[in-house]
Amino acid sequence: MKIATFNVNGVNGRIDTLLRWLDEARPDVVCLQELKAPQEKFLRHALDKAGYGAVWHGQQRWNGVAILARDVEPIETRRGLGGDPEDSHSRYIEAAVNGVLIGCLYAPNGNPAPGPKFDYKLGWYERFLAHTQDLLETGAPVVLAGDYNIMPTDIDVYAPERWQDDALFRPEVREVFRNLMSQGWTDALRHLHPDERIYTFWDYFRNAWGRNAGLRLDHLLLSPSVAARLDEADVDRHVRGWDHASDHAPTWVTLLDD
């Protein structure tokens, strides 16, 4: 079973890129972020034609998350996080696919930090951690895939000394990631590549892609029963070099049959 996450940075404007990658990579499940499309404008028909069922949580101009599944319809189990009825951002959706519970997230960026946006990020993660603890306690097989907007360690950023005060790398958010790990999740890519500099995002500015000045922001976290099935984990970094590409590249894992 191949499960991927891909921040598409505008699903309608980059639908050709998405379809090209789906045809090439043939993932079984895909978590998409930054749809930047309202609920009614999500291009479901194009994905149907490509053989993918979908559930999605859209939002006008910003945010937005979706879960795609090849040759099957995902069964939606949750839309949004609890704990803050005033939070209208489309940042989390959850669905069951072929016996695995998939959580797709697009965490807040949080910049500038400190400030209200950073406070919102930390509050959002507090609610997320409460939910992830509940998920673990069910004992269900779970994959949490998405753009976490956190670089967990120094080797996840091309120049850590330049990012110390950024909301993606401040001590508070790295502590959030450590707290996730301490709950019992496995960071799939880092588990299989413990010392390798692997990036999932390259900015459009300052020739970041050409210089390989990247960040690892996109993660797939596995519950214990899923981690026992982990076979491969990697990034389709070449997709970032395509014309009209997202600034993120697809990141994926493969799981052995249960």
C-alpha positions in Angstrom: 0.0 0.0 0.0 1.5 3.3 -1.1 0.4 6.4 0.8 1.5 9.9 -0.2 1.2 13.5 0.9 1.4 16.4 -1.6 0.9 20.1 -0.9 -0.3 21.1 -4.4 -0.3 24.9 -3.8 -3.6 25.3 -5.7 -5.3 22.2 -6.9 -7.3 23.7 -9.8 -4.3 25.7 -11.2 -2.0 22.6 -11.0 -4.5 19.9 -11.9 -2.4 18.8 -14.9 0.7 18.4 -12.7 -1.3 16.4 -10.1 -2.7 14.1 -12.7 0.7 13.6 -14.4 2.2 12.6 -11.0 -0.8 10.3 -10.1 -0.4 8.5 -13.5 3.4 8.1 -12.9 3.5 7.2 -9.2 0.2 5.3 -8.9 -0.3 5.9 -5.1 -3.1 4.1 -3.4 -3.9 7.0 -1.1 -2.9 10.7 -1.4 -3.4 13.5 1.1 -3.5 16.9 -0.6 -3.0 20.3 1.1 -3.5 23.9 0.1 -6.3 23.2 -2.3 -7.1 27.0 -2.4 -10.5 26.1 -3.7 -14.0 26.4 -2.2 -15.9 23.1 -1.6 -18.0 23.4 -4.8 -15.0 24.2 -7.1 -12.9 21.1 -6.3 -12.2 19.3 -9.6 -13.7 15.9 -8.5 -14.6 14.9 -12.1 -10.9 15.0 -13.2 -9.9 12.8 -10.3 -12.8 10.4 -11.1 -11.5 10.1 -14.6 -8.1 9.3 -13.2 -9.6 6.5 -11.1 -9.5 8.2 -7.7 -12.3 8.6 -5.2 -12.1 11.7 -3.0 -13.3 13.5 0.1 -12.3 17.1 0.7 -12.6 20.1 2.9 -12.3 23.3 0.8 -12.0 26.9 1.5 -12.1 30.0 -0.7 -8.6 31.2 -1.7 -6.7 29.5 1.2 -6.0 26.3 3.0 -8.1 23.2 2.0 -7.3 19.5 2.4 -8.4 16.3 0.6 -7.9 12.5 0.7 -7.8 10.6 -2.6 -8.0 6.8 -2.9 -7.3 4.8 -6.0 -10.3 2.6 -7.2 -12.2 3.2 -4.0 -14.2 5.9 -2.2 -12.6 7.1 1.1 -15.0 6.9 4.0 -14.9 10.2 5.8 -14.7 9.9 9.6 -13.8 13.5 10.7 -13.7 17.0 9.3 -11.8 19.6 11.3 -10.5 19.4 14.9 -12.5 19.8 18.0 -11.9 22.2 20.8 -12.3 25.6 19.1 -15.8 26.3 17.5 -14.5 29.6 16.2 -11.8 28.0 14.0 -13.2 28.0 10.4 -9.9 27.1 8.7 -10.0 24.0 6.5 -7.0 22.2 7.8 -7.9 18.6 8.8 -9.8 15.8 7.3 -9.8 12.1 8.2 -11.0 9.0 6.3 -10.8 5.2 6.3 -9.2 3.6 3.3 -8.6 -0.1 2.9 -8.4 -0.8 6.6 -6.2 2.2 7.5 -7.4 5.5 9.1 -5.8 8.4 7.2 -5.5 11.8 8.8 -4.7 14.7 6.3 -3.4 17.9 7.8 -2.3 21.3 6.7 -0.9 23.0 9.9 -0.7 26.8 10.2 2.5 28.5 9.1 2.6 30.8 12.2 4.7 33.6 10.9 5.4 36.3 12.0 6.5 34.9 15.3 5.9 35.9 18.0 2.5 37.2 17.4 -1.2 36.2 16.9 -0.5 33.8 14.0 2.1 32.0 16.0 -0.3 31.7 19.0 -2.9 30.3 16.7 -0.4 27.7 15.4 0.5 26.6 18.9 -3.2 26.4 19.9 -4.0 24.4 16.8 -1.3 22.0 17.6 -2.5 21.6 21.2 -5.9 20.5 19.8 -4.2 18.3 17.3 -2.1 16.5 19.9 -5.2 15.8 22.0 -6.7 14.2 18.9 -3.6 12.2 18.0 -3.5 10.8 21.6 -7.1 9.7 21.3 -6.3 8.0 17.9 -3.4 6.1 19.4 -5.5 4.9 22.3 -8.0 3.3 19.9 -5.2 0.9 18.7 -6.4 1.5 15.1 -3.9 1.6 12.2 -3.4 5.3 11.5 -1.3 7.4 9.2 -1.1 11.2 9.7 0.1 12.7 6.5 0.5 16.3 5.5 2.3 19.6 5.6 3.1 20.1 9.3 4.9 23.4 8.8 7.6 22.2 11.2 11.2 21.3 10.5 11.9 19.0 13.4 15.8 19.0 13.5 18.8 20.8 12.1 19.2 18.3 9.2 15.6 19.1 8.0 16.7 22.7 6.9 19.4 23.8 4.5 20.7 26.6 6.8 19.4 26.1 10.4 21.3 29.1 11.7 19.1 31.4 9.5 15.8 29.9 10.7 16.1 30.1 14.5 13.3 32.7 14.9 11.0 31.4 12.2 7.7 29.9 13.1 8.7 26.7 11.2 11.7 26.2 13.4 11.3 27.9 16.7 11.9 25.8 19.8 8.2 25.8 20.6 7.2 24.0 17.4 10.1 21.6 17.5 9.0 20.7 21.0 5.5 20.0 19.5 7.0 17.5 17.1 9.0 15.8 19.9 5.7 15.6 21.9 4.1 13.8 18.9 7.0 11.4 18.8 6.7 10.7 22.5 3.1 9.7 22.1 4.3 6.8 20.1 4.2 7.9 16.4 7.0 7.0 13.9 8.3 9.6 11.5 8.5 7.3 8.5 11.0 9.2 6.4 13.4 9.9 9.2 13.1 6.3 10.5 14.4 4.9 7.3 16.8 7.7 6.5 18.1 8.8 10.0 21.1 10.9 8.9 20.2 12.0 5.4 19.4 15.5 4.4 16.0 15.1 2.7 13.8 18.1 1.7 10.2 18.3 0.6 9.9 22.0 0.0 11.9 24.5 -2.1 10.9 28.2 -2.2 10.2 29.9 -5.5 12.6 32.7 -4.6 16.4 33.0 -4.6 16.9 29.9 -6.8 16.1 27.7 -3.8 15.4 24.7 -6.1 18.6 25.1 -8.1 20.7 25.5 -4.9 18.9 22.7 -3.2 18.1 25.1 -0.4 15.2 23.0 0.9 13.1 22.3 4.0 11.5 19.1 5.2 8.0 20.2 6.1 5.9 17.3 4.9 5.7 14.2 7.1 4.0 10.9 7.4 3.6 9.7 11.0 2.6 6.1 11.6 0.9 4.5 14.5 2.7 1.4 16.0 0.8 -1.2 14.0 1.4 0.7 10.8 5.1 1.4 11.6 5.6 -2.4 11.8 4.6 -2.6 8.2 6.8 0.2 6.9 8.8 -0.8 3.8 9.9 2.3 2.0 9.7 6.1 2.4 11.0 8.7 0.0 10.3 12.0 -1.8 9.5 12.4 -5.5 11.7 15.5 -5.6 11.9 15.5 -9.4 8.3 16.7 -9.5 9.4 20.0 -8.0 11.4 20.5 -11.2 8.4 20.2 -13.6 7.0 23.3 -15.3 4.4 25.1 -13.2 5.3 22.9 -10.2 4.2 23.3 -6.6 6.9 24.5 -4.2 6.4 21.1 -2.4 7.3 17.6 -3.8 5.2 14.5 -3.1 6.4 12.5 -0.1 5.3 8.8 0.3 5.6 5.6 2.2 4.9 2.0 1.2 3.5 -0.5 3.6 3.7 -4.3 3.5 0.5 -6.2 3.5 -1.0 -6.8 6.9 
